Amino acid sequence: MVLIIFLLGLAFGSFVGVLTWRLPRGKQFLLGRSICPHCKHQIAWFDNIPLVSFLALKGRCRHCRARISRRYPAVELALGVLFVLLYLRLLSCPSPEAVCLIRTTYALPGILFLFFILLLNLAIFVIDIEKRIIPDELVFAGLASLSILLVLGPQHAFYLRFFSAFLAAFLLLTLNIATKGKGMGLGDVKYALLGGLFFGWPLTLVWLLTAFLTGALAAIILILTGKAGMKDKIAFGPFMAIALVIVMFFGERILGLIWL
């Protein structure tokens, strides 16, 4: 079963690789065959098998021998690993962690949503790193699917999660206004709505705190290694995405350490 979940992760990771390249460029990502960006030759199905084809072709196009970007196998492998980690975590439920709470409350629809949110989260991570934008389409897809899921659950959870979402968005919007958009983008504000709705109270604050801490640590490392300066702008969305995965799996444990 672990192998099946991993293969599914690779397959959906292949879709994420296409999505993250086409969506920021305004291209159709649901339809159309993949082509080599160098020679424009249509890629055959046997050259488009996730991870396997990249290794078999030694990272080069079969026709023009141009290098294939390593982003594609990296994204495929990342989602495959994340899917397996989520599956293994779900096997250990019941637990107070976010993934187990959603599984217990919403059953199969909740489990499917958890895999979906990992897919969206990885797509946001990749696009924000490469283009420094968080597409509204991805955030709204997450908000819509999560809102539908919450309707199926307890009413008190529905209202509390919406409160957490607007609180998180308000905090980041305040930073956006205070820094005139230089310290926080509006894409991050919209993403905070999704994260806040997903985690509810008080894990939303744990999520934001984890994002700020990982972002600060990365900034310090980049500055000390000379890869960034004090005035360089660093995208915050990738750290929100990293923190979302961390808090999904370990949020309650982190919360326990904070209270101590």
C-alpha positions as CSV (number, residue, x, y, z in Angstrom):
1,M,0.0,0.0,0.0
2,V,2.9,2.3,0.7
3,L,4.2,1.7,-2.8
4,I,0.8,2.4,-4.3
5,I,0.5,5.7,-2.4
6,F,4.1,6.7,-3.4
7,L,3.3,6.0,-7.1
8,L,0.1,8.0,-6.8
9,G,2.2,10.8,-5.3
10,L,4.6,10.6,-8.3
11,A,1.7,10.8,-10.7
12,F,0.1,13.8,-9.1
13,G,3.5,15.3,-8.7
14,S,3.9,15.1,-12.4
15,F,0.7,17.1,-12.7
16,V,2.0,19.6,-10.2
17,G,5.1,20.0,-12.3
18,V,3.0,21.0,-15.3
19,L,0.7,23.1,-13.2
20,T,3.4,25.2,-11.7
21,W,5.1,25.8,-15.0
22,R,1.9,26.6,-17.0
23,L,-0.3,28.5,-14.5
24,P,2.0,31.5,-13.9
25,R,2.4,31.8,-17.7
26,G,-1.3,31.9,-18.3
27,K,-1.3,28.6,-20.2
28,Q,-3.9,25.8,-20.1
29,F,-2.7,23.1,-17.6
30,L,-5.7,20.7,-17.6
31,L,-5.5,19.8,-21.3
32,G,-2.7,19.5,-23.9
33,R,0.2,17.2,-24.3
34,S,3.6,18.1,-22.8
35,I,6.3,19.4,-25.2
36,C,10.0,20.0,-25.0
37,P,10.5,23.7,-24.3
38,H,13.6,23.6,-26.5
39,C,12.7,21.7,-29.7
40,K,8.9,21.9,-29.2
41,H,8.6,18.2,-29.9
42,Q,5.6,16.5,-28.3
43,I,6.7,14.2,-25.5
44,A,5.6,10.6,-26.0
45,W,3.8,8.9,-23.1
46,F,6.8,6.5,-22.4
47,D,9.0,9.5,-22.0
48,N,6.6,11.1,-19.6
49,I,6.5,8.5,-16.8
50,P,7.1,10.3,-13.5
51,L,10.7,10.0,-12.3
52,V,11.4,6.9,-14.3
53,S,11.6,8.6,-17.7
54,F,13.9,11.3,-16.3
55,L,16.3,8.7,-15.1
56,A,16.0,6.5,-18.2
57,L,16.7,9.6,-20.5
58,K,19.5,10.7,-18.1
59,G,17.8,14.1,-17.8
60,R,17.8,14.9,-21.5
61,C,15.2,15.3,-24.2
62,R,15.1,12.2,-26.5
63,H,15.0,14.4,-29.6
64,C,17.2,17.5,-29.1
65,R,19.3,16.2,-26.1
66,A,18.6,19.4,-24.3
67,R,18.7,19.1,-20.5
68,I,15.3,18.5,-18.8
69,S,14.9,20.8,-15.7
70,R,15.4,18.9,-12.5
71,R,12.4,20.7,-11.0
72,Y,10.1,18.1,-12.5
73,P,11.6,14.9,-10.9
74,A,12.1,17.0,-7.7
75,V,8.5,18.0,-7.5
76,E,7.3,14.4,-8.3
77,L,9.6,12.9,-5.7
78,A,8.6,15.5,-3.1
79,L,4.8,14.8,-3.5
80,G,5.4,11.1,-3.5
81,V,7.2,11.3,-0.2
82,L,4.6,13.7,1.3
83,F,1.8,11.3,0.3
84,V,3.6,8.4,2.0
85,L,4.2,10.4,5.1
86,L,0.6,11.5,5.3
87,Y,-0.6,7.9,4.8
88,L,1.7,6.6,7.5
89,R,0.5,9.4,9.8
90,L,-3.1,8.5,9.2
91,L,-2.4,4.9,10.2
92,S,-1.3,6.1,13.7
93,C,-4.6,7.9,14.4
94,P,-6.4,8.6,16.7
95,S,-4.2,11.5,17.7
96,P,-4.8,15.2,18.5
97,E,-2.8,16.3,15.5
98,A,-4.6,18.2,12.7
99,V,-4.6,15.3,10.2
100,C,-6.1,12.9,12.6
101,L,-8.7,15.4,13.7
102,I,-9.9,15.9,10.2
103,R,-9.9,12.1,9.5
104,T,-11.9,11.5,12.6
105,T,-14.4,14.3,12.0
106,Y,-14.9,14.0,8.2
107,A,-14.0,10.4,7.4
108,L,-13.1,9.6,3.7
109,P,-13.9,13.2,2.4
110,G,-11.5,14.5,5.0
111,I,-8.7,12.1,4.0
112,L,-9.0,13.0,0.3
113,F,-8.9,16.6,1.2
114,L,-5.7,16.1,3.2
115,F,-4.0,14.7,0.1
116,F,-5.4,17.5,-2.0
117,I,-4.1,20.2,0.4
118,L,-0.6,18.7,0.2
119,L,-0.8,19.0,-3.6
120,L,-2.0,22.6,-3.5
121,N,0.6,23.5,-0.8
122,L,3.5,22.1,-2.9
123,A,2.2,24.0,-6.0
124,I,2.1,27.2,-4.0
125,F,5.6,26.5,-2.7
126,V,7.1,26.0,-6.1
127,I,5.4,28.9,-7.8
128,D,6.2,31.4,-5.1
129,I,9.9,30.4,-5.1
130,E,10.1,30.7,-8.9
131,K,7.8,33.6,-9.6
132,R,7.2,35.2,-6.2
133,I,3.4,35.0,-6.6
134,I,0.7,32.9,-5.1
135,P,-2.0,32.4,-7.7
136,D,-5.5,33.1,-6.6
137,E,-6.8,30.0,-8.4
138,L,-4.9,27.7,-6.0
139,V,-5.9,29.6,-2.8
140,F,-9.6,29.8,-3.9
141,A,-9.6,26.1,-4.9
142,G,-8.4,25.2,-1.3
143,L,-10.9,27.6,0.3
144,A,-13.8,26.3,-1.7
145,S,-13.0,22.6,-1.1
146,L,-12.4,23.2,2.6
147,S,-15.5,25.2,3.1
148,I,-17.6,22.4,1.5
149,L,-15.9,19.9,3.9
150,L,-16.5,22.0,6.9
151,V,-20.2,22.2,6.1
152,L,-20.3,18.4,6.8
153,G,-18.8,18.8,10.2
154,P,-19.8,20.3,13.6
155,Q,-21.2,23.8,13.4
156,H,-19.0,25.2,16.2
157,A,-15.9,24.1,14.3
158,F,-17.2,25.8,11.2
159,Y,-17.4,29.3,12.9
160,L,-14.2,28.9,14.9
161,R,-12.2,28.0,11.9
162,F,-13.5,31.0,9.9
163,F,-12.6,33.3,12.9
164,S,-9.1,31.9,12.8
165,A,-8.9,32.4,9.0
166,F,-9.8,36.1,9.2
167,L,-7.6,36.7,12.2
168,A,-4.6,35.2,10.4
169,A,-5.4,37.3,7.3
170,F,-5.8,40.4,9.4
171,L,-2.4,40.0,11.0
172,L,-0.7,39.6,7.7
173,L,-2.7,42.4,6.1
174,T,-1.6,44.7,8.9
175,L,2.0,43.8,8.1
176,N,1.3,44.4,4.4
177,I,-0.1,47.9,5.1
178,A,2.6,48.8,7.6
179,T,5.5,47.8,5.2
180,K,3.6,49.2,2.1
181,G,3.8,45.7,0.5
182,K,7.5,45.3,0.9
183,G,7.4,43.0,3.9
184,M,4.3,41.0,3.1
185,G,2.4,40.5,-0.2
186,L,-1.3,40.3,-0.6
187,G,-0.9,36.7,-1.9
188,D,0.4,35.8,1.6
189,V,-2.6,37.4,3.1
190,K,-5.0,35.3,1.0
191,Y,-2.9,32.2,1.8
192,A,-3.4,33.0,5.5
193,L,-7.1,32.7,5.0
194,L,-6.6,29.1,3.7
195,G,-4.2,28.2,6.5
196,G,-6.3,29.7,9.2
197,L,-9.4,27.9,7.9
198,F,-7.5,24.6,7.8
199,F,-6.0,24.8,11.3
200,G,-8.6,26.7,13.3
201,W,-7.7,28.0,16.8
202,P,-5.1,27.9,18.3
203,L,-3.0,26.0,15.7
204,T,-3.3,29.0,13.3
205,L,-1.0,31.0,15.6
206,V,1.4,28.0,15.8
207,W,1.4,27.9,12.0
208,L,2.2,31.6,11.6
209,L,4.8,31.5,14.3
210,T,6.5,28.5,12.7
211,A,6.4,30.2,9.3
212,F,8.1,33.4,10.7
213,L,10.7,31.4,12.6
214,T,11.7,29.3,9.5
215,G,11.7,32.4,7.3
216,A,13.9,34.2,9.8
217,L,16.3,31.3,10.0
218,A,16.5,31.0,6.2
219,A,17.1,34.7,5.9
220,I,19.9,34.7,8.5
221,I,21.6,31.7,6.6
222,L,21.3,33.5,3.3
223,I,22.7,36.7,4.6
224,L,25.6,35.0,6.4
225,T,26.5,33.0,3.3
226,G,26.4,36.1,1.1
227,K,23.5,34.9,-1.0
228,A,21.2,37.7,0.1
229,G,21.6,41.2,1.5
230,M,19.8,43.0,4.2
231,K,17.6,44.9,1.7
232,D,16.8,41.8,-0.5
233,K,13.1,40.7,-0.5
234,I,12.6,37.1,0.4
235,A,9.2,35.5,-0.5
236,F,7.3,34.5,2.6
237,G,4.9,32.1,0.9
238,P,7.4,29.1,0.8
239,F,7.9,29.3,4.5
240,M,4.1,29.4,5.1
241,A,4.0,26.2,2.9
242,I,6.8,24.5,4.9
243,A,5.2,25.5,8.2
244,L,1.8,24.1,7.0
245,V,3.3,20.7,6.6
246,I,5.1,20.8,9.9
247,V,2.0,21.9,11.8
248,M,-0.1,19.3,10.0
249,F,2.0,16.6,11.5
250,F,3.4,18.1,14.7
251,G,1.2,21.1,15.6
252,E,-0.2,19.8,18.9
253,R,3.3,18.8,20.0
254,I,4.6,22.3,19.2
255,L,1.7,23.8,21.0
256,G,2.4,21.7,24.0
257,L,6.1,23.0,24.1
258,I,4.9,26.6,23.8
259,W,2.5,26.2,26.7
260,L,5.4,24.8,28.8
